[in-house]
Amino acid sequence: MRYRVKALAPGKGITAFTLDAIDEADALARLRRDGTRVLSLSAERGGLLAARRARFPLSLFTQELIALLDAGLTLTEALETLAEKDSRAESRQLIERLLATMRDGKPFSAALAAQGATFPPLYAATVRAAESTGDLSPALARYVAYQNQIDTVKKKVVSASVYPALLIGVGTLVIAFLLGYVVPRFASVYADAGRDLPWMSRMLLAWGETVSAHGGWIAAGALLLIATVAAALIRPATRAALTRLAWRTPAIGTHLRTFELARFYRSLGMLLTGGIPIVQALGMVSDLLSAHLRQGAATAIEAMRRGESISAAFDRGALTTPVAARLLRVGEKSGRMGEMMERIAIFHDEEMARWVDWFTRLFEPLLMVIIGLTIGLIVVLLYMPIFELAGSIQ
């Protein structure tokens, strides 16, 4: 990312320049190493497209690193090769920082953890587990497969919500056009006619007269309402309240829990397959859970420390479903707990996909009917006086 810097440099006085860095902390650290006193530091605004370009391509980096390691290069040589080939300054600087940390004697997992949010904690934990067994390439391949599966589920949910969102957007615009433009003009025509109108038509035309008289204030109020709602949605407290409301909704809350448990079991299974003990792995992935289930993870950890079995501890922490509980008991008997957790995740992912498909098939026609009835009602109420006038002429 590019930053505008105003600083007091040794021997140069106050200077202004631009600097490429991973984030603000990286920029400040580099400037302080040079003995530069920072007076102001601000990120250049490049819009959403620039922000997307500045994001580190973690999946591509991991796949290329796996290919180089499988080709026989050491980890240091593979990272040096990736730094040389990468044309983006931000990515190259990040890889160089990894190399610098490793040359100081720290392991690769510690170098990853030192980069903040660029590398997820689960990524660093996977590498940490592989360092004790020496199978870094297979561990990274497991992480890539895990991330691909998570992305697939997310894409299904997003793609299923695109068409309903489009319907809602277009329907809202059409209704706003009718209420804000068409109805006020009909109101002025019927006001001159002076005929008695049905009650619902009078209410609609009264709205039209209000828009004609105070359209500017109504538009300003609507914009203010939209801005207020958008500002409220940005606040974590509002999002948390909406999440609690969704969890309390019977049908939606059940499937939200299933979705979170599927991601939880998949992450946990990957770490167990990599050789991390169950209690340590559970502590690593508990942050993936929402507040509703995070306390359950803490309860399960305490239960396992007291000597309870994994299936009993998970059941005590409300981290199971009927299918998950049975498969966990099978995993305890067979000793293949990582594989069983992966199977649990696959089962629940498929269950979630079926529910999303069923819900969209039901919700889309209902949404179209509601929008069509609303628009049709407005049009009928507008034309009802004309129908009455035609009937009186006959």
C-alpha positions as CSV (number, residue, x, y, z in Angstrom):
1,M,0.0,0.0,0.0
2,R,1.2,3.5,-0.8
3,Y,1.5,6.1,2.0
4,R,2.1,9.9,1.9
5,V,4.8,10.8,4.4
6,K,5.9,14.1,5.9
7,A,8.9,13.6,8.0
8,L,12.1,15.1,9.5
9,A,14.9,13.2,7.9
10,P,18.5,13.3,9.2
11,G,20.5,15.8,7.2
12,K,17.6,16.7,4.9
13,G,15.2,18.6,7.1
14,I,11.4,18.3,6.6
15,T,10.6,16.4,3.5
16,A,7.4,15.0,1.9
17,F,7.5,11.8,-0.1
18,T,5.5,8.6,-0.8
19,L,6.4,5.1,0.6
20,D,5.3,1.6,-0.4
21,A,4.6,-0.6,2.7
22,I,2.4,-3.5,3.8
23,D,0.5,-1.5,6.3
24,E,0.9,1.6,8.6
25,A,2.9,-0.3,11.2
26,D,5.4,-1.5,8.5
27,A,5.8,2.0,7.2
28,L,6.5,3.5,10.6
29,A,8.9,0.7,11.5
30,R,10.9,1.2,8.3
31,L,11.1,5.0,8.7
32,R,12.2,4.7,12.3
33,R,14.9,2.3,11.4
34,D,16.3,5.0,9.1
35,G,16.3,7.5,11.9
36,T,13.4,9.5,10.3
37,R,11.0,11.3,12.6
38,V,7.5,11.0,11.2
39,L,5.4,14.1,11.3
40,S,2.4,12.8,9.4
41,L,1.5,9.5,7.7
42,S,-1.6,8.9,5.6
43,A,-2.7,6.3,3.1
44,E,-3.3,7.2,-0.5
45,R,-6.9,6.6,-1.4
46,G,-7.1,4.5,-4.5
47,G,-10.7,3.3,-4.2
48,L,-12.0,-0.3,-3.9
49,L,-10.1,-1.6,-6.9
50,A,-6.8,-0.4,-5.5
51,A,-7.6,-1.9,-2.1
52,R,-8.2,-5.2,-3.8
53,R,-4.9,-5.0,-5.7
54,A,-3.0,-4.2,-2.5
55,R,-4.3,-7.3,-0.7
56,F,-1.7,-10.1,-0.4
57,P,-2.6,-13.1,-2.6
58,L,-2.3,-15.7,0.1
59,S,-3.7,-18.6,-1.9
60,L,-1.4,-18.0,-4.9
61,F,1.6,-17.5,-2.6
62,T,0.9,-20.8,-0.9
63,Q,0.4,-22.8,-4.1
64,E,3.7,-21.4,-5.6
65,L,5.5,-22.2,-2.4
66,I,4.3,-25.8,-2.5
67,A,5.4,-26.1,-6.1
68,L,8.9,-24.9,-5.3
69,L,9.2,-27.0,-2.2
70,D,8.1,-30.1,-4.1
71,A,10.8,-29.3,-6.8
72,G,13.5,-29.7,-4.2
73,L,14.2,-26.1,-3.1
74,T,14.7,-25.3,0.6
75,L,12.2,-23.0,2.3
76,T,14.6,-20.1,2.2
77,E,15.5,-20.6,-1.5
78,A,11.8,-20.9,-2.3
79,L,10.9,-17.6,-0.5
80,E,13.9,-15.9,-2.2
81,T,12.6,-17.1,-5.6
82,L,9.1,-15.8,-4.9
83,A,10.5,-12.5,-3.8
84,E,12.5,-12.2,-7.1
85,K,9.6,-13.1,-9.4
86,D,6.9,-11.0,-7.7
87,S,6.5,-7.7,-9.5
88,R,4.3,-6.1,-6.8
89,A,6.3,-4.0,-4.3
90,E,4.0,-4.8,-1.4
91,S,4.2,-8.6,-1.8
92,R,7.9,-8.5,-2.4
93,Q,8.5,-6.5,0.8
94,L,6.4,-8.9,2.8
95,I,8.3,-11.9,1.6
96,E,11.6,-10.1,2.4
97,R,10.3,-9.4,5.9
98,L,9.6,-13.1,6.3
99,L,13.2,-13.9,5.2
100,A,14.7,-11.3,7.5
101,T,12.8,-12.8,10.5
102,M,14.0,-16.3,9.6
103,R,17.6,-15.1,9.2
104,D,17.4,-13.9,12.8
105,G,16.9,-17.5,13.8
106,K,13.1,-17.6,14.2
107,P,11.0,-20.4,12.6
108,F,8.8,-19.8,9.6
109,S,5.7,-20.0,11.8
110,A,6.9,-17.2,14.0
111,A,7.8,-15.1,10.9
112,L,4.2,-15.6,9.6
113,A,2.7,-14.7,13.0
114,A,4.7,-11.5,13.1
115,Q,3.0,-10.2,10.0
116,G,-0.3,-9.5,11.7
117,A,-3.5,-10.1,9.8
118,T,-1.8,-10.9,6.5
119,F,-1.5,-14.6,7.5
120,P,-4.5,-16.0,9.5
121,P,-3.7,-17.6,12.8
122,L,-4.9,-21.0,11.4
123,Y,-2.3,-20.7,8.6
124,A,0.5,-20.0,11.1
125,A,-0.7,-22.9,13.3
126,T,-0.7,-25.3,10.3
127,V,2.9,-24.3,9.6
128,R,3.9,-24.7,13.3
129,A,2.5,-28.2,13.4
130,A,4.4,-29.1,10.1
131,E,7.7,-27.8,11.5
132,S,7.7,-30.5,14.2
133,T,7.1,-33.3,11.6
134,G,9.0,-31.9,8.6
135,D,6.1,-32.2,6.2
136,L,5.6,-28.5,5.3
137,S,4.5,-29.0,1.7
138,P,1.6,-31.5,2.6
139,A,0.5,-29.3,5.4
140,L,0.3,-26.3,3.1
141,A,-1.6,-28.4,0.6
142,R,-4.1,-29.3,3.3
143,Y,-4.6,-25.6,4.1
144,V,-5.1,-24.8,0.4
145,A,-7.7,-27.6,0.2
146,Y,-9.4,-26.3,3.4
147,Q,-9.5,-22.7,2.1
148,N,-10.9,-23.8,-1.3
149,Q,-13.7,-25.8,0.5
150,I,-14.6,-22.8,2.7
151,D,-14.6,-20.5,-0.3
152,T,-16.8,-22.9,-2.2
153,V,-19.4,-22.8,0.5
154,K,-19.2,-19.0,0.7
155,K,-19.6,-18.7,-3.0
156,K,-22.7,-20.9,-3.0
157,V,-24.3,-18.7,-0.3
158,V,-23.4,-15.4,-2.1
159,S,-24.5,-16.6,-5.5
160,A,-27.8,-17.8,-4.0
161,S,-28.4,-14.3,-2.6
162,V,-27.6,-12.3,-5.7
163,Y,-30.9,-12.8,-7.5
164,P,-33.1,-12.0,-4.4
165,A,-31.0,-8.9,-3.8
166,L,-31.4,-7.8,-7.4
167,L,-35.2,-8.3,-7.1
168,I,-35.4,-6.3,-4.0
169,G,-33.3,-3.5,-5.4
170,V,-35.2,-3.2,-8.7
171,G,-38.6,-3.6,-6.9
172,T,-37.7,-0.8,-4.5
173,L,-36.6,1.5,-7.3
174,V,-39.9,0.9,-9.2
175,I,-42.0,1.5,-6.1
176,A,-40.0,4.6,-5.2
177,F,-40.5,5.9,-8.8
178,L,-44.3,5.3,-8.6
179,L,-44.6,6.9,-5.2
180,G,-42.2,9.8,-5.8
181,Y,-43.0,10.7,-9.4
182,V,-46.2,9.1,-10.8
183,V,-48.5,9.4,-7.8
184,P,-47.8,13.2,-7.2
185,R,-48.8,13.9,-10.9
186,F,-52.0,11.9,-10.6
187,A,-52.8,13.7,-7.4
188,S,-52.8,17.1,-9.1
189,V,-55.1,15.7,-11.9
190,Y,-57.6,14.2,-9.5
191,A,-57.5,17.4,-7.3
192,D,-58.9,19.4,-10.2
193,A,-61.5,16.7,-11.0
194,G,-63.1,17.2,-7.6
195,R,-64.7,13.7,-7.5
196,D,-65.2,11.5,-4.5
197,L,-62.5,8.8,-4.4
198,P,-62.2,5.5,-2.6
199,W,-60.6,5.6,0.8
200,M,-57.3,3.9,-0.2
201,S,-57.1,6.1,-3.3
202,R,-57.5,9.2,-1.2
203,M,-54.7,8.0,1.1
204,L,-52.4,7.4,-1.8
205,L,-53.2,10.7,-3.4
206,A,-52.7,12.5,-0.1
207,W,-49.3,11.1,-0.1
208,G,-48.8,12.4,-3.6
209,E,-49.9,15.9,-2.5
210,T,-47.4,15.7,0.4
211,V,-44.6,14.8,-1.9
212,S,-45.5,17.6,-4.3
213,A,-45.5,20.1,-1.4
214,H,-42.5,18.9,0.6
215,G,-40.6,16.7,-1.9
216,G,-37.2,18.2,-1.0
217,W,-37.7,17.5,2.8
218,I,-38.9,14.0,2.1
219,A,-35.9,13.2,-0.1
220,A,-33.5,14.7,2.5
221,G,-35.2,12.6,5.2
222,A,-34.9,9.5,3.1
223,L,-31.2,10.1,2.4
224,L,-30.7,10.8,6.1
225,L,-32.5,7.6,7.0
226,I,-30.3,5.6,4.6
227,A,-27.1,7.2,5.9
228,T,-28.2,6.5,9.5
229,V,-28.9,2.8,8.7
230,A,-25.6,2.5,6.9
231,A,-23.7,4.1,9.8
232,A,-25.5,1.8,12.3
233,L,-24.6,-1.3,10.2
234,I,-20.9,-0.3,10.3
235,R,-20.9,-0.4,14.1
236,P,-19.9,-3.7,15.7
237,A,-22.6,-3.4,18.3
238,T,-25.4,-3.1,15.7
239,R,-24.0,-6.1,13.7
240,A,-23.8,-8.1,17.0
241,A,-27.5,-7.2,17.7
242,L,-28.6,-8.3,14.2
243,T,-26.6,-11.5,14.6
244,R,-28.3,-12.2,18.0
245,L,-31.7,-11.6,16.3
246,A,-30.8,-14.0,13.5
247,W,-29.7,-16.7,15.9
248,R,-33.0,-16.4,17.8
249,T,-35.0,-16.8,14.7
250,P,-35.9,-20.6,14.8
251,A,-35.3,-21.6,11.2
252,I,-32.4,-19.3,10.4
253,G,-30.6,-19.7,13.8
254,T,-30.5,-23.5,13.4
255,H,-28.8,-23.3,10.0
256,L,-26.4,-20.5,11.1
257,R,-25.3,-22.9,13.8
258,T,-24.8,-25.7,11.3
259,F,-22.8,-23.4,9.0
260,E,-20.5,-22.4,11.9
261,L,-20.0,-25.9,13.2
262,A,-19.1,-27.1,9.7
263,R,-16.3,-24.5,9.4
264,F,-15.3,-25.3,13.0
265,Y,-15.0,-29.1,12.4
266,R,-13.2,-28.6,9.1
267,S,-10.6,-26.3,10.8
268,L,-10.2,-28.6,13.8
269,G,-9.9,-31.7,11.6
270,M,-7.1,-30.1,9.5
271,L,-5.1,-29.2,12.7
272,L,-5.6,-32.7,14.1
273,T,-4.4,-34.3,10.9
274,G,-1.3,-32.0,11.1
275,G,-0.4,-33.4,14.5
276,I,-1.6,-30.7,16.9
277,P,-3.2,-32.0,20.1
278,I,-6.9,-31.7,20.4
279,V,-6.9,-29.2,23.3
280,Q,-4.4,-26.9,21.7
281,A,-6.2,-27.1,18.3
282,L,-9.5,-26.4,19.9
283,G,-8.1,-23.2,21.5
284,M,-6.7,-22.1,18.1
285,V,-10.0,-22.5,16.2
286,S,-12.4,-21.2,18.9
287,D,-12.0,-17.7,17.6
288,L,-13.7,-18.8,14.4
289,L,-16.9,-19.3,16.4
290,S,-19.4,-16.6,17.2
291,A,-20.0,-15.5,20.7
292,H,-22.9,-18.0,21.0
293,L,-20.6,-21.0,20.6
294,R,-17.3,-19.6,21.8
295,Q,-18.2,-20.2,25.5
296,G,-19.1,-23.8,24.5
297,A,-15.5,-24.3,23.2
298,A,-14.1,-23.1,26.5
299,T,-16.4,-25.5,28.3
300,A,-15.3,-28.4,26.1
301,I,-11.6,-27.5,26.7
302,E,-12.1,-27.6,30.5
303,A,-14.0,-30.9,30.2
304,M,-11.2,-32.6,28.2
305,R,-8.7,-31.3,30.7
306,R,-10.7,-33.1,33.4
307,G,-10.4,-36.3,31.4
308,E,-13.7,-36.5,29.6
309,S,-13.8,-37.9,26.1
310,I,-13.9,-35.7,23.1
311,S,-17.5,-36.6,22.2
312,A,-18.7,-36.0,25.8
313,A,-16.8,-32.7,26.1
314,F,-18.2,-31.4,22.8
315,D,-21.7,-32.5,23.8
316,R,-21.2,-30.6,27.1
317,G,-20.2,-27.5,25.2
318,A,-23.2,-27.8,22.8
319,L,-20.8,-28.2,19.8
320,T,-22.5,-31.2,18.3
321,T,-25.4,-32.3,16.2
322,P,-26.9,-35.8,16.3
323,V,-24.8,-36.8,13.3
324,A,-21.6,-35.1,14.7
325,A,-22.0,-36.8,18.1
326,R,-22.2,-40.3,16.5
327,L,-19.3,-39.7,14.1
328,L,-17.2,-38.3,17.0
329,R,-17.8,-41.6,18.9
330,V,-16.7,-43.5,15.8
331,G,-13.6,-41.4,15.6
332,E,-12.7,-42.1,19.2
333,K,-13.0,-45.9,18.6
334,S,-11.0,-45.9,15.3
335,G,-8.4,-43.3,16.4
336,R,-9.0,-41.3,13.2
337,M,-10.5,-38.2,14.8
338,G,-9.2,-35.7,12.2
339,E,-10.7,-37.7,9.3
340,M,-14.0,-38.0,11.2
341,M,-14.2,-34.2,11.8
342,E,-13.6,-33.7,8.1
343,R,-16.5,-36.1,7.4
344,I,-18.7,-34.1,9.8
345,A,-17.8,-30.9,8.0
346,I,-18.6,-32.4,4.6
347,F,-22.0,-33.7,5.8
348,H,-23.0,-30.4,7.3
349,D,-21.8,-28.4,4.2
350,E,-24.0,-30.6,2.0
351,E,-26.9,-30.1,4.4
352,M,-26.4,-26.3,4.3
353,A,-26.2,-26.3,0.5
354,R,-29.5,-28.2,0.3
355,W,-31.2,-25.7,2.6
356,V,-29.8,-22.7,0.7
357,D,-31.1,-24.2,-2.5
358,W,-34.5,-25.0,-1.0
359,F,-34.8,-21.5,0.6
360,T,-33.9,-19.6,-2.6
361,R,-36.4,-21.7,-4.6
362,L,-39.1,-20.8,-2.2
363,F,-38.1,-17.2,-1.4
364,E,-37.6,-15.9,-5.0
365,P,-41.2,-16.6,-6.2
366,L,-42.6,-15.2,-2.9
367,L,-40.5,-12.1,-3.3
368,M,-41.6,-11.6,-6.9
369,V,-45.3,-12.1,-5.8
370,I,-44.9,-9.5,-3.0
371,I,-43.2,-6.9,-5.3
372,G,-45.7,-7.5,-8.1
373,L,-48.7,-7.2,-5.8
374,T,-47.4,-4.0,-4.3
375,I,-46.8,-2.4,-7.7
376,G,-50.1,-3.7,-9.0
377,L,-52.0,-2.3,-5.9
378,I,-50.5,1.2,-6.5
379,V,-51.4,1.2,-10.2
380,V,-55.0,-0.1,-9.5
381,L,-55.5,2.6,-6.8
382,L,-54.3,5.3,-9.2
383,Y,-56.6,4.1,-12.0
384,M,-59.7,3.4,-9.9
385,P,-61.1,6.9,-10.2
386,I,-60.8,6.6,-14.0
387,F,-62.7,3.3,-13.9
388,E,-65.5,4.9,-11.8
389,L,-65.7,7.8,-14.2
390,A,-66.0,5.5,-17.1
391,G,-68.8,3.6,-15.3
392,S,-70.7,6.8,-14.5
393,I,-70.5,7.9,-18.2
394,Q,-72.1,4.6,-19.3
